């Protein structure tokens, strides 16, 4: 079942790269007492994700901060090393969190998994964006297959 606006984000542990190496971050650590935009991509370095999705949030980073967003997190069912390499290749600022959901457990708990087996990619996450205030979803924008509109940074900014 897909998470809905007004529901609490499920507890999960994700991975992020730090200066000391891979580190765990829980959804509670990420979300408690904060307004966070989480956007999900089907895969790091994939065409739309690399050319449009992540770059939009990098470009609009300061606009989100000006609207009271405490953190922006990019989520993918990829490993922490891929997410780190993608952040470096994209010149993502350190405060855009590149979160790895390596086994897709969090994505499945959200009900937002995507079967990309036909593309040789296995189970991934749908392309989506959500605004979470102190652990509760206030906006949820899930793209239809092949679309890139409602999860784009400009669209999410317009909702804030």
Secondary structure, DSSP 8 states (H G I E B T S, - for coil): ----TTSB----EEEEEETTEEEEEEHHHHHTT-EEEEEEES-TT-HHIIIIIHHHHHHTHHHHHHTT--EEEEEESS-HHHHHHHHHHTT--TTEEEEE-TT-HHHHHHT-EEE-GGGT--EEE--EEEEEETTEEEEEEE--TT--STTSHHHHHHH-
